[in-house]
Amino acid sequence: MKAIRIHRYGDASVIRHDDIPRPVPGPGEVLIGVAATSFNPSDIGLRRGMLRSVFPIALPYTLGGEAAGTVVEVGDGVHTLAVGDRVIGRLDGGGAAAEYAVAAADTLVAAPTAVPLAHAAAIPIAGLTAWQAVFEHAGITSGQRVLVSGAGGGVGGFAVQLAKYAGAHVIATAGPRSTEAVRRFGADQIVDYTATPVAGALGEPVDAVLNLVAVDAGQVAPLVSLVRPGGVVVSITVPVEAPADSRVTATHFVARNDTSHLAALVKLVDAGTVHVDVSASRPLTDLASVHRDAESGRTRGKIILVP
């Protein structure tokens, strides 16, 4: 089969198209015929070797941390899935940037039926991150004012929609390229961070800030001043420290693989409550170009890659 792999760390030129044997599922595993995988900004850090201390991998390594596809073979002991089932999941060991991928059966859930199967590849990583940011770490409830910093990204699209589902008044920062998409997600107010200082646009403090932007800690720190005493700042990128006298809770987290959260999100997609926004669909062989575009700031939202 065709697979997109790296044999060493480096710039986008290390991404190679290899012919490798089709994997065989072991006990508790299934083989998926991949309909699509998805690009995530963290893939750049992985490719550069910046995540080695927290996410060690063995080289050569097949890229792709999430997949949507159809079960084509089941390993011993698998009783929850059958050949022909359409599934999605987060593959923490990678491998989805290929024609076929092996995954533990208990990490997969039924794919939504309301969107094309390939589009569902945009859900697992960004969706799980947004779900846990909104409901677990920020604890967003009805009537709260929430600022989503970086709403135009893949996580941001889900975060805005989930915060609205929770009943919050959502203020979103987004650049001109993302404004229309963020408006479709249901944001009540959109601040163009390229033209307007966020603090001046808020009017009053918010109950929670979700920071989804990969900037240094010094740039994130001012977000604390936008939160009321007793509120919370949740960051998925860099840690944020809140002054002791601010009475603001600051949390940094890395999303975990949780199929109960993923299945709940799929239900919201099928109900039409959450929309899956795919900004582009590219051939899997374009993955190196997608990495270069992302590093140059030329991408928006979620990009899926189809074998």
Backbone as a ProteinNet text record, in pm:
[ID]
protein_1_A
[PRIMARY]
MKAIRIHRYGDASVIRHDDIPRPVPGPGEVLIGVAATSFNPSDIGLRRGMLRSVFPIALPYTLGGEAAGTVVEVGDGVHTLAVGDRVIGRLDGGGAAAEYAVAAADTLVAAPTAVPLAHAAAIPIAGLTAWQAVFEHAGITSGQRVLVSGAGGGVGGFAVQLAKYAGAHVIATAGPRSTEAVRRFGADQIVDYTATPVAGALGEPVDAVLNLVAVDAGQVAPLVSLVRPGGVVVSITVPVEAPADSRVTATHFVARNDTSHLAALVKLVDAGTVHVDVSASRPLTDLASVHRDAESGRTRGKIILVP
[TERTIARY]
84.5	0	88.4	28.8	95.4	83.4	191.7	190.5	279.5	242.4	320.9	398.9	532.3	615	728.9	784.5	910.5	1013.5	1135.9	1245.6	1342.4	1325.7	1406.8	1329.1	1371.7	1308.9	1364.5	1282	1330.9	1217.9	1249.2	1148.1	1056.2	965.3	863.5	921.6	1046.7	1107.7	1132.4	1123.7	1145.6	1022.2	910.1	787.9	799.4	787.9	808.1	684.9	668.4	561.8	624.6	589.5	652.4	552.7	605.1	529.1	569.7	474	503.6	399.1	426.8	327.1	200.6	88.1	-36.4	-34.4	-66.8	-59.5	-165.4	-140.5	-232.4	-278.9	-409.2	-456.6	-425.2	-380.5	-354.9	-477	-463.5	-575.4	-628	-758.5	-820.5	-812.7	-759.6	-741.7	-827	-845	-910.1	-824.9	-843.8	-780.7	-885.7	-850.2	-941.6	-895.4	-987.5	-962.3	-985.1	-879.1	-886.3	-958.8	-1066.2	-1134.4	-1063.6	-1011.3	-935.6	-869.2	-763.3	-705.3	-713.1	-655.3	-667.5	-535.9	-509.2	-389.4	-419.3	-323.9	-331.9	-202	-208.4	-86.3	20.5	-21	78	161.5	112.2	189.1	321.9	323.6	447.7	551.8	510.5	602.4	652.8	564.2	605.5	710.6	683	774.9	911.4	911.8	1038.3	1115.3	1048.6	1113.4	1096.4	1007.4	988.7	907	840.9	754.5	815.4	945.2	1007	996.4	1002.4	1001.1	863.5	757.5	622.2	556.7	607.9	548.3	659.1	732.2	840.2	785.6	850.4	807.2	927.2	897.8	1001.3	1001.5	1118.7	1131.9	1170.8	1123.7	1030.1	891	821.5	692.7	588.9	475.2	365.5	282.5	268.1	195.4	44.9	-27.6	-173.3	-223.9	-276.7	-321.5	-470.8	-545	-689.7	-735.9	-842.3	-887.6	-1037.8	-1091.7	-1227.4	-1215.9	-1290.6	-1279.8	-1375.1	-1351.5	-1437.6	-1355.7	-1410.5	-1341.8	-1337.3	-1215.9	-1200.1	-1150.2	-1104.1	-1056.5	-1056.7	-1091.8	-1092.2	-996.8	-929.5	-838.5	-911	-838.2	-895.8	-950.7	-1063.1	-1119	-1199.8	-1217.8	-1296.4	-1441.2	-1530.8	-1672.7	-1760.6	-1702	-1781.1	-1787.6	-1700.1	-1696.7	-1695.5	-1743.7	-1747.6	-1704.3	-1663.4	-1625.4	-1741.3	-1710.6	-1811.7	-1854.9	-1821.9	-1858.1	-1780.4	-1847.9	-1785.6	-1748.8	-1623.1	-1573.5	-1484.9	-1468	-1370.2	-1295.3	-1176.3	-1103.6	-972.8	-921.1	-788.7	-688	-586.4	-483.7	-358.2	-341.4	-230.8	-95.1	-91.5	35.1	56.7	-28.2	-15.6	-60.8	-27.1	-56.5	-172.1	-244.7	-364.1	-334.6	-212.3	-176.5	-132.7	-227	-199.3	-330.3	-319.7	-441.8	-514.7	-437.7	-495.1	-425.6	-499.1	-441.1	-497.9	-412.9	-455.5	-489.3	-596.9	-635.5	-695	-675.7	-741.9	-892.2	-968.6	-1112.8	-1177.2	-1123.2	-1186.8	-1152.6	-1077.1	-1050.5	-1136.2	-1223.2	-1302.8	-1449.1	-1520	-1665.4	-1729.3	-1858.6	-1931.4	-1923.3	-1898	-1887.8	-2025.9	-2029.3	-2158.7	-2213.4	-2345.5	-2409	-2448.4	-2440.6	-2488.3	-2384.6	-2261.8	-2156.4	-2088.1	-2022.4	-1947.2	-1841.4	-1817.1	-1723.7	-1587.2	-1536.6	-1404.7	-1403.4	-1512.9	-1518.6	-1512.5	-1559.5	-1559.8	-1418.7	-1318.2	-1179.1	-1137.5	-1213.5	-1181.6	-1223.8	-1294.5	-1354.8	-1264.6	-1197.9	-1144.9	-1051.7	-943.3	-846.8	-900	-944.8	-996	-1122.3	-1210.1	-1334.7	-1314.5	-1228.2	-1200.3	-1135.9	-1044.1	-977.7	-1078.3	-1165.6	-1267.1	-1363.6	-1406.6	-1502.2	-1444.6	-1322	-1261.6	-1230	-1195	-1172.1	-1300.5	-1408.4	-1535.8	-1600.6	-1611.9	-1693.1	-1613.5	-1491.7	-1414.9	-1334.6	-1261	-1165.2	-1222.9	-1306.5	-1370.1	-1504.1	-1566.8	-1696	-1800.2	-1806.5	-1894.5	-2040.5	-2119	-2261.7	-2343.2	-2472.5	-2563.9	-2552.5	-2550.7	-2548.5	-2411.6	-2307.5	-2172.5	-2125.1	-2029	-1962.1	-1826.6	-1802.7	-1682.5	-1608.6	-1478.1	-1394	-1316.8	-1333.3	-1257.8	-1149.7	-1026.1	-913	-854.7	-868.8	-825	-940.2	-1055.8	-1176.7	-1172.9	-1081	-1076.6	-1002.4	-939.8	-867.4	-958	-899.1	-977.7	-1044.2	-971.9	-1030	-1131.3	-1099.4	-1185.8	-1326.2	-1338.6	-1471.4	-1559.6	-1501.3	-1577.3	-1601.7	-1502	-1515.1	-1628	-1636.5	-1743.9	-1879.6	-1893.4	-2022.6	-2059.6	-1962.3	-1991.2	-2022.8	-1953.9	-1985.3	-2126.8	-2164.6	-2302	-2402	-2368.4	-2454.6	-2472.9	-2368	-2376.1	-2458.4	-2492.8	-2576.1	-2499.8	-2372.4	-2290.1	-2307.3	-2272.5	-2256.5	-2111.1	-2088.1	-1953.5	-1896.9	-1782.3	-1704.3	-1584.3	-1560	-1456	-1356.5	-1227.8	-1128.3	-1097.1	-1089.3	-1062.4	-1009.9	-923.8	-875.5	-976.1	-951.4	-1046.2	-1079.9	-981.9	-1009.2	-1108.4	-1118.4	-1200.3	-1332.9	-1355.1	-1471.2	-1603	-1622.3	-1749	-1772.5	-1667.7	-1682.2	-1718.4	-1651.6	-1679.2	-1821.1	-1867.5	-2006.7	-2103.2	-2073.2	-2158.4	-2158.9	-2049	-2042.6	-2133.6	-2177.8	-2272.4	-2216.2	-2094.7	-2038	-2128.3	-2147.7	-2232.4	-2160.1	-2028.9	-1947.6	-1813.7	-1766.4	-1637.6	-1545.1	-1426.9	-1326.2	-1214.9	-1193.2	-1081.8	-954.4	-879.1	-760.7	-653.2	-662.9	-563.2	-590.3	-709.7	-745.2	-790.9	-835.3	-895.6	-835.7	-790.8	-745.6	-861.2	-835.8	-942.5	-999.6	-912.6	-958.3	-1058.7	-1033.3	-1121.6	-1255.6	-1260.4	-1384.4	-1477.3	-1427.6	-1508.6	-1616	-1581.1	-1678	-1678.2	-1682	-1679.6	-1607	-1560.5	-1486.3	-1571.5	-1502.2	-1570	-1554.5	-1635.4	-1627.4	-1517.2	-1486.8	-1385.6	-1319.8	-1191.8	-1116.6	-1063.2	-1085	-1024.7	-915.7	-790.4	-680.7	-640.6	-659.1	-629.6	-517	-450	-348.4	-208.6	-127.4	9.6	101.5	102	191.6	270	368.2	446	366.4	412.3	338.9	320.3	416.9	406.6	290.1	254.6	142.7	8.7	10.1	-114.3	-147.7	-44.2	-64	-167.1	-172	-271.5	-416.3	-440	-576.9	-634.8	-546.6	-593.8	-669.6	-623.5	-687.4	-826.5	-862.1	-993.7	-1099.3	-1056.1	-1144.9	-1185.7	-1310	-1359.4	-1300.5	-1293.6	-1252.3	-1342.7	-1281.2	-1356.3	-1368.6	-1321	-1327.6	-1208.3	-1195.5	-1093.6	-1035.6	-905.6	-838.1	-792.3	-832	-792.5	-709.9	-589.1	-501	-465	-475.8	-436.3	-296.3	-235.4	-104.4	5.7	14.2	119.5	57.8	129.7	77.8	58.6	-41.1	-69.8	-66.5	-2.2	0.5	-85.9	-170.6	-254.6	-197.7	-187.4	-140.1	-223.5	-159.7	-228.1	-345.8	-335	-441.9	-553.4	-543.9	-642.8	-769.5	-757.6	-867.3	-917.3	-824	-854.2	-779.9	-847.6	-785.7	-729.3	-603.4	-539.4	-506.5	-548.2	-530.4	-471.8	-373	-317.2	-333.7	-379.9	-400	-370.7	-345.7	-333.4	-450.7	-526.8	-647.4	-612.7	-699.2	-681.6	-780.2	-749	-836	-949.9	-1072.1	-1186.5	-1303	-1335.1	-1439.2	-1578	-1599.9	-1731.5	-1754.2	-1650	-1661.3	-1678.7	-1603.9	-1611.8	-1749.4	-1804.2	-1937.3	-2043.6	-2029.1	-2124.3	-2117.5	-1997.7	-1979.9	-2042.2	-2024.9	-2086.5	-2238.3	-2297.7	-2442	-2485.2	-2404.2	-2437.3	-2423.2	-2326.1	-2310.7	-2431.9	-2473.3	-2587.9	-2717.5	-2723.3	-2843.2	-2845.5	-2734.4	-2726.6	-2690.3	-2655.9	-2618.7	-2476.9	-2388.7	-2249.3	-2221.7	-2164.7	-2132.1	-1982.7	-1949.7	-1810.1	-1766.5	-1674.8	-1628.3	-1495.5	-1496.7	-1374.1	-1334.8	-1223.6	-1184	-1124.2	-1067.5	-1009.4	-995.6	-1009.8	-984.6	-871.8	-764.2	-645	-606.4	-538.6	-485.3	-380	-370.9	-273.7	-131.4	-105.2	28.2	63.2	-33.9	-8.9	31.4	51.1	70.2	189.1	298.9	414.4	378.7	301.2	259.2	168	81.7	-5.7	78	181.8	271.4	335.9	383.1	447.5	348.6	227.3	125.4	93.6	82.5	50.1	162.1	285.5	398.2	407	349.8	350.4	223.4	135.1	11.8	-91.9	-88.4	-181	-294.9	-317.6	-425.6	-528.8	-650.4	-759.3	-836.8	-880.2	-968.9	-907.5	-993.8	-950.2	-933.2	-818.8	-788.4	-784.9	-865.1	-860.1	-774	-717.3	-629.2	-680.8	-704.4	-770.3	-670.9	-657.1	-563.3	-600.3
-118.6	0	124.1	236.2	365.2	421.7	478.2	541.8	663.7	764.8	887.6	882.9	878.4	855.2	957.1	966.6	1037.3	936.4	949	861	934.2	1065.7	1147.9	1275.7	1347.2	1474.6	1584.1	1685.1	1795.4	1877.2	1950.7	2033.1	1944.6	2007.1	1930.4	1836.7	1859.3	1772.4	1630.6	1608.1	1473.1	1385	1442.7	1364.6	1286.9	1154.2	1067.5	982.5	946.8	856.6	718.9	625.7	494.1	384.8	278.8	155.4	60.8	22.6	-65.3	-176.5	-285.2	-393.1	-344.4	-396.1	-363.8	-424.1	-346.6	-400.5	-506.5	-588.3	-694.9	-666.3	-665.5	-635.9	-749.7	-712.9	-810.1	-828	-901.8	-919.5	-785.1	-768.4	-644.9	-529.9	-555.2	-449.6	-476.1	-369.8	-381.7	-311.1	-353.1	-284.7	-197.5	-69.9	27.4	60	57.7	117	266.4	343.2	486	565.9	633.5	725.8	860.4	900.3	1025.6	1032.2	1109	1153.1	1304.1	1367.8	1512.4	1571.8	1693.1	1764.8	1840.3	1837.6	1914.7	1992.7	2114.9	2193.9	2122.3	2036	1962.5	1867.6	1833.2	1746.2	1810.9	1942.9	2012.9	1992.7	2008.9	1987.1	1844.5	1749.2	1609.3	1586.2	1637.8	1620.2	1683.8	1796.1	1864.4	1798.8	1710.1	1648.5	1726.6	1825.5	1910.9	1842.2	1732.5	1663.8	1535.1	1515.1	1387.6	1356.6	1459.2	1433.9	1390.4	1433.3	1397.9	1295.3	1280.5	1187.2	1117.3	1027.8	958.4	863.9	860.9	772.7	695.9	586.7	507	542	570.3	602.9	477.9	462.2	550.8	545.2	656.2	674.3	717.3	646.7	684.1	792.7	905.5	1019.3	991.3	1083.1	1072.3	1026.5	1120.2	1088.4	1068.4	1077.4	1053.2	1002.3	923.5	860.9	843.1	844	797.4	691.1	584.1	478.6	364.1	254.1	136	16.7	-57.4	-176.6	-281.1	-329.9	-430.5	-564.2	-564.5	-688.9	-670	-775.5	-767.6	-871	-833.2	-923.8	-1010.7	-1102.4	-1191.5	-1112.8	-1158.6	-1098.3	-972.9	-931.5	-810.9	-851.3	-804.5	-838.9	-715.1	-597.6	-474.7	-414.2	-458.4	-406.2	-522.2	-494.1	-597.1	-536	-622.4	-576.4	-497.7	-382.5	-295.6	-180.4	-185.5	-74.8	51.1	163.3	293.4	356.2	390.7	433	556.9	622.8	729.6	710.3	768.9	759.3	833.8	855.8	914.4	800.8	803.6	699.9	756.9	730.1	791.9	742.5	628.3	579.6	617.9	707.8	747.4	635.9	650.8	547.2	574.6	686	711.4	772.7	822.4	881.4	769.1	683.1	564.4	511.3	412.1	353.8	266	207	123.1	157.3	143.6	170.8	72.8	32.4	-53.5	33.7	-1.3	71.8	-24.9	4.7	-72.4	-50.2	-158.5	-147.9	-57.5	-59	20	168.6	211.4	354.5	414.4	333.6	377.8	389	480	492	495	471.6	476.3	616.3	622.3	751.4	816.2	948.5	1015	984.6	986.9	962.3	1091	1203.6	1330.8	1400.2	1351.4	1412.6	1302.8	1336.3	1235.5	1171.2	1041.8	970.3	1038.1	1081.5	1146.5	1272.5	1348	1471.4	1442.7	1325.5	1291	1275.8	1265.9	1259.8	1389.6	1496.6	1625.5	1632.1	1530.3	1539.9	1498.6	1382.4	1327.2	1417.3	1465.3	1540.5	1678.5	1753.8	1888.2	1881.9	1787.3	1776.5	1738.3	1639.5	1599.1	1712.8	1783.6	1894.9	2002.3	2037.2	2139.5	2093.1	1968.7	1915.3	1926	1881	1880.8	2021.9	2112	2251.4	2316.3	2296.2	2362.2	2304	2171.4	2109.4	2066.9	2016.5	1967.7	2077.3	2153.9	2247	2386.4	2433.5	2564.3	2550.2	2434.5	2414	2515.1	2542.4	2647.7	2608.8	2705.6	2683.9	2796.4	2776.4	2871.2	3009.8	3111.4	3249.5	3308.8	3226.7	3279.8	3349.8	3440.6	3506.6	3439.7	3392.8	3315.8	3377.9	3395.9	3442.8	3324.5	3297.4	3192.3	3260.3	3249	3311.7	3212.4	3244.8	3152.5	3069.8	3132.1	3060	3011.3	3065	3025	2896.3	2839.3	2714.7	2594	2475	2353.2	2330.4	2350.9	2336	2447.4	2567.6	2681.7	2664.6	2604.9	2583.8	2498.8	2392	2306.8	2377.4	2451.3	2517.7	2620.4	2700.2	2799.6	2729.3	2623.9	2554.9	2486.5	2427	2358.5	2458.6	2572.8	2675.7	2730.7	2746.8	2789.2	2682.2	2556.6	2446	2447.3	2487.8	2496.8	2616.3	2706.7	2822.2	2949.9	2952.8	3069.9	3177.9	3299.9	3410.8	3406.5	3383.6	3355.2	3473.6	3519.1	3621.6	3550.1	3568.1	3493	3586	3554.7	3628.5	3548.5	3618.7	3554	3656.7	3613	3699.8	3708.5	3797	3817.1	3690.1	3599.2	3477.7	3385.2	3396.4	3302.4	3361	3489	3556.1	3490.5	3460.9	3403.4	3266.1	3184.5	3052	3062.1	3150.1	3165.6	3217	3302.2	3349.6	3233.2	3143.3	3026	2934.6	2931.2	2847.7	2899.9	3026.4	3080.7	3181.7	3231.4	3330.1	3452.9	3503.3	3620.7	3749.8	3750	3867.6	3819	3881.3	3843.1	3963.5	3943.1	4048.6	4016.5	4105.5	4089.7	4133	4034	4064.3	4137.2	4135.5	4205.3	4355.2	4396.4	4537.5	4599.7	4516.8	4569.7	4502.6	4579.3	4517.7	4444.1	4321.3	4239.1	4303.3	4354.5	4411.9	4524.5	4607	4719.3	4678.4	4558.3	4514.1	4439.5	4398.1	4315.7	4394.2	4514.7	4594	4561.4	4435.1	4392.3	4259.2	4220.1	4094.1	3973.2	3865.9	3742.4	3640.8	3536.5	3429.8	3330.2	3315.8	3218.3	3260.8	3229.6	3246	3109.2	3073.4	2954	2999.7	2975	3012.9	2893.9	2909.8	2803.4	2842.8	2952.4	3008	2968.4	2923.8	2882.4	3004.1	3075.3	3190.9	3169.6	3256.8	3237.7	3282.7	3239.2	3264.8	3413.9	3495.2	3639.2	3701.2	3644.7	3697.2	3649.2	3535.1	3480.9	3543.9	3582.5	3634.9	3746.4	3842.4	3950.5	3901.7	3779.7	3728.1	3717.6	3699	3685.7	3809.9	3925.8	4051.4	4068.6	3984.8	3995.5	3913.6	3838	3745.1	3801.3	3786	3833.1	3748.7	3801.7	3719.9	3597.3	3482.6	3358	3288.2	3353.7	3294.9	3207	3165.3	3068.2	3099.2	3073.5	3075.8	2933.7	2879.9	2745.3	2757.2	2702.3	2709	2568.1	2544.9	2414.4	2421.1	2539.3	2554.9	2574.3	2693	2720.4	2741.5	2707.8	2732	2881.2	2913.7	3051.8	3059.8	3161.8	3181.2	3301.5	3281.3	3391.1	3446.2	3578.6	3636.4	3587.1	3567.2	3512.3	3597.9	3729.7	3818.1	3836.4	3766.5	3785.4	3702.9	3597.5	3503.7	3442.1	3426.8	3360.9	3228	3123.7	2992.4	2978.3	2939.1	2919.3	2771.5	2714.2	2571.1	2549.1	2461.8	2417.4	2266.5	2212.9	2068.8	2015.7	1885.8	1812.5	1715.7	1720.4	1638	1489.5	1413.4	1268.3	1201.1	1079.3	1001.3	944.6	987.4	946.1	916	788.3	751.8	794.7	810.1	857.7	1001.3	1083.6	1220.7	1222.4	1136.6	1134.5	1087.8	987.4	938.8	1045.3	1119.3	1226.2	1335.8	1365.1	1466.1	1419.7	1291.6	1236.7	1252	1229.5	1246	1390	1486.2	1626.5	1659	1596.8	1615.9	1559	1438.5	1376.7	1450.8	1518.2	1595.6	1731.4	1768.3	1898.1	2011.4	1977.1	2078.9	2129.1	2039.3	2072.7	2041.4	2137.8	2121.5	2096.6	2008	1977	2063.1	2154.3	2248	2199.6	2153.2	2111	2221.8	2286.4	2400.5	2358.6	2237.2	2188	2037	1973.6	1831.1	1815	1751.2	1738.7	1591.9	1556.3	1419.6	1397	1275.4	1244.8	1277.1	1266.3	1295.9	1443.7	1528.3	1671.6	1705.9	1605.8	1634.4	1726.2	1707.4	1795.3	1939.7	1958.8	2094.2	2155.5	2073.4	2123.2	2169	2092.4	2133.4	2268.4	2283.9	2411.3	2526.2	2501.8	2607.6	2648.4	2550.1	2580	2658.9	2623.7	2695.6	2838.1	2862.8	2997.5	3074.8	3014.4	3083.1	3089.1	2993.2	2997.6	2897.1	2841.4	2745.7	2800	2742.6	2778	2653.4	2643.9	2535.3	2397.2	2301.4	2162.2	2121.4	2061.2	2010	1858.4	1792.1	1647.8	1602.3	1483.2	1428.8	1289.7	1271.8	1150.5	1063.6	935.2	845.4	829.5
0	0	0	-32.8	-26	114.9	165.3	297	293.4	371.8	380.3	510.7	499.4	618.1	625.8	747	765.7	815.1	762.5	803.9	895.1	903.4	993.2	1020.8	1122.1	1154.1	1063.2	1036.6	954.3	895.5	788.3	723.4	639.3	565.6	493.3	388.8	349.7	249.2	299.5	431.9	484.6	467	426.2	405.9	275.1	284.5	168.3	140.3	13.4	-28.3	-45.3	40.6	40.9	3.8	-55.1	-73.6	38.2	122.4	235.1	240.1	310.5	322.1	392.7	349.2	416.3	555.9	658.6	794.9	821.2	921.1	961.1	1103.7	1127.7	1263	1360.1	1478.9	1583	1671.5	1779.9	1872.2	1922.3	1916	1961.8	1862.3	1744.9	1644.7	1521.3	1442.6	1312.2	1207.8	1083.7	971.2	904.8	887.7	827.9	686.4	592.3	461.9	477.3	470.2	505.8	397.6	437.1	346.7	345.9	462	472.7	608.7	614.4	739.8	739.5	840.6	852.2	898.8	855.9	900.5	1028.5	1122.1	1245.6	1263.9	1316	1334.4	1415.2	1509.1	1588.7	1503.8	1383.9	1294.7	1255.8	1251.9	1216.9	1325.9	1451.6	1562.4	1567.3	1539.4	1536.9	1428.8	1309.1	1196.3	1221.4	1292.1	1321.7	1435.8	1511.5	1626.3	1754.1	1754.2	1871.2	1980.4	1947.5	2044.1	2097.3	2071	2108.2	2256.4	2341.1	2485	2534.8	2466.6	2510.3	2419.1	2297.3	2202	2124.1	2188.9	2119.9	2013.1	1899.6	1791.1	1737.6	1671.3	1605.8	1457.1	1404.4	1263.1	1183.5	1060.6	989.7	1051.9	1038	1104.4	1001.8	1000.4	912	978.9	913.1	967.4	973.3	1031.4	1036.4	1171.2	1251.3	1385.3	1400.6	1292.8	1299.2	1164.4	1166.7	1042.5	1042.1	920.7	895	787.6	803.5	703.3	731.3	661.8	669.2	716.5	810.9	860.4	748.9	717.7	612.5	667.1	792.5	853	1004.9	1076.6	1222.3	1279.8	1388.5	1455.8	1557	1614	1714.5	1833.1	1883.3	2004.3	1983.1	1858.5	1830.3	1805.8	1891.1	1878.7	1864	1880.4	1874.3	1735.4	1645.5	1509.1	1411.3	1290.8	1186.5	1054.1	962.6	829	768	713.8	654	741.9	871.1	960.2	923.2	925.2	899.1	1033.1	1049.8	1181.3	1170.2	1285.1	1297.5	1428.7	1436.3	1561.4	1558.2	1679.2	1695.5	1707.4	1624.2	1622.1	1687.1	1815.2	1887.2	1840.9	1774.6	1719.8	1574.9	1521.9	1381.8	1289.7	1161.1	1063.5	971	990.9	911	774.8	754	624	530.6	498.5	419.3	363.5	277.6	221.3	322.9	414.4	520.1	651.1	761.7	892.8	994.6	1087.7	1197.5	1317.5	1386.9	1507	1608.1	1736	1840.6	1828.6	1832.1	1812.9	1916.9	2038.1	2144	2138.7	2037	2018.8	1907.5	1848.1	1734.4	1772.9	1703.7	1721.7	1583.8	1580.7	1454.5	1395	1264.8	1196.5	1187.5	1185.5	1165.8	1027.8	1016.9	887.2	817	887.6	832.9	744.5	745.1	663.8	584.4	472.1	397.9	487.8	467.1	552.8	555.4	441.6	437.6	523.9	522.8	602.2	751.7	792	934.2	990.1	903.3	949.8	1017.2	997.4	1059.1	1204.9	1254.4	1387.1	1502.8	1499.7	1626.2	1706.1	1649.3	1729.1	1765.5	1666.7	1694.7	1779.4	1748.7	1821.9	1967.7	1992.2	2130	2208.7	2145.7	2213.5	2251.4	2158.3	2185.7	2293.7	2286.1	2384.9	2525.1	2541.8	2674.9	2723	2630.8	2668.9	2719.4	2646.2	2677.7	2802.4	2806.3	2911.2	3034.3	3016	3130.1	3198.2	3120.5	3179.3	3202.3	3110.8	3131.4	3203.9	3191.4	3256.8	3214.2	3086	3034.7	3052.7	3101.9	3125.8	3062.5	3061.4	2998.2	3061.5	2974.5	3020.2	3038.8	3031.7	3048	2921.3	2940.2	2827.6	2809.2	2686.1	2657.2	2539.4	2556.2	2446.6	2390.7	2262	2193.6	2111	2157.6	2089.1	1990	1861.9	1757.1	1705.3	1688.1	1648.3	1503.7	1423.4	1283.6	1256.6	1359.1	1340.4	1350.7	1333.8	1337.2	1471	1580.9	1714	1738.5	1691.5	1715.2	1662.2	1544.8	1487.4	1575.7	1629.1	1720.8	1853.8	1903.2	2033.4	2032.1	1926.8	1917.2	1920	1840.9	1832.7	1963.9	2031	2156.3	2268	2267.2	2366.5	2344.4	2218.9	2189.3	2232.8	2209.8	2252.3	2403.4	2475.1	2620.8	2666.7	2574.7	2608.8	2634.8	2597.2	2624.1	2517.6	2556.6	2462.4	2417	2288.3	2239	2161.3	2207.6	2138	2077.8	1949.9	1881.2	1814.2	1827.6	1749.5	1624	1512.1	1384.1	1286.2	1196	1090.8	977.3	881.1	771.2	693.7	677.3	600.7	669.9	802.7	878.8	926.4	902.6	960.4	921.9	794.3	750.3	811.8	817.3	876.1	1023.2	1096.1	1239.7	1261.2	1172.8	1182.8	1163.7	1069.2	1047.9	1170.3	1242.8	1362.6	1473.7	1461.2	1558	1655.5	1632.9	1723.9	1731.3	1852.9	1872.4	1836.9	1852.5	1821	1766.8	1662.2	1602.9	1607.6	1661.3	1669.9	1571.3	1475.9	1381.6	1453.3	1499.6	1581	1501.6	1367.9	1287	1281.1	1324.2	1312.3	1442.7	1539.3	1661.8	1784.6	1882.6	2008.5	2074.7	2116.5	2173.3	2299.5	2385.7	2512.1	2489.6	2389.5	2363.1	2305.7	2247.5	2183.4	2278.3	2394.5	2483.4	2557.7	2602.5	2678	2825.7	2860.2	3000.1	3008.2	3126.4	3138.5	3099.8	3064.3	3027.5	3140.4	3135.1	3235.3	3203	3074.7	3034.9	2905.5	2894.9	2770.7	2730.4	2605.5	2549.2	2453.3	2488.4	2400.8	2314.4	2183.9	2088.9	1994.1	2024.9	1936	1983.5	1891.1	1923.8	1922	2033.2	2049.4	2178	2203.7	2325.1	2447.2	2564	2688	2714.6	2671.6	2693	2618.7	2503.4	2426.4	2480.1	2547.6	2602.5	2737	2813.6	2949.3	2958.2	2863	2875.4	2874.4	2829.4	2827.4	2968	3067.5	3205.3	3249.2	3204.5	3246.2	3186.9	3090.5	3028.2	3101.5	3202.5	3271.9	3407.1	3443.1	3572.5	3685.2	3804.6	3918.9	3933.2	3952.4	3959.4	3826	3720.6	3587.3	3557.7	3430.5	3394	3256.6	3242.6	3113.1	3084.3	2971.2	2931.1	2803.3	2804.5	2688.1	2642.2	2511.8	2456.2	2395.4	2397.4	2332.5	2436	2492.7	2590.7	2728.8	2835.1	2969.9	2995.4	3074.5	3113.8	3266	3317	3462.1	3498.3	3596.8	3644.3	3773.8	3787.3	3913.9	4031.6	4142.9	4260.4	4304.4	4283.9	4330.4	4227.5	4113.5	4007.9	4029.7	4113	4135.4	4005	3910.4	3783.3	3779.9	3740.5	3726.8	3586.4	3576.2	3445.9	3428.5	3316.2	3291	3152.9	3148.3	3020.1	3014.5	2901.6	2894.8	2754.9	2749.8	2623.9	2618.7	2512.5	2503.4	2506.8	2569.6	2574.4	2479	2444.5	2357.4	2441.5	2414.8	2494.8	2400.6	2384.7	2288.2	2333.8	2465.5	2509.4	2464.1	2470.8	2421.6	2269.3	2200.5	2054.3	2008.6	2074.3	2037.3	2063.8	2173.4	2203.2	2097	2051.3	1946.9	1815.7	1782.5	1661.1	1666.5	1783.4	1796.9	1767.5	1813.3	1786.2	1637.7	1572.1	1427.1	1354.3	1391.6	1325.2	1353.6	1468.4	1502.6	1433.4	1368	1302.7	1395.9	1519.7	1617.9	1594.9	1555.9	1526.6	1380.2	1311.6	1169.4	1152.9	1060.8	1031.7	914.5	941.5	839	783	660.1	591.8	495.4	525.8	443.4	310.3	304.1	179.7	185.7	69.8	56.2	-44.8	-0.4	-85.3	-99.8	-208.6	-219.4	-111.7	-63.1	41.1	-2.9	-130.7	-182.5	-171.5	-138.3	-119	24.5	108.9	250.7	276.4	205.9	225.9	191.7	86.2	47.7	153.6	213.9	319.5	438.7	472.5	581.7	549.6	427.8	389.8	394.5	344.8	347.8	490.9	579.2	718.9	784.6	755.6	814.9	763.6	647.4	589.6	621.2	701.1	739	630.1	536.9	423.7	435.1	553	569.8	667.4	660.6	752.1	785.1	908.1	945.1	927.9	897.5	886.3	739.8	711.2	578.6	587.1	503	498.9	379.8	394.9	290.9	254.7	125.8	76.2	0.1	39.1	-33.2	-180
[MASK]
+++++++++++++++++++++++++++++++++++++++++++++++++++++++++++++++++++++++++++++++++++++++++++++++++++++++++++++++++++++++++++++++++++++++++++++++++++++++++++++++++++++++++++++++++++++++++++++++++++++++++++++++++++++++++++++++++++++++++++++++++++++++++++++++++++++++++++++++++++++++++++++++++++++++++++++++++++

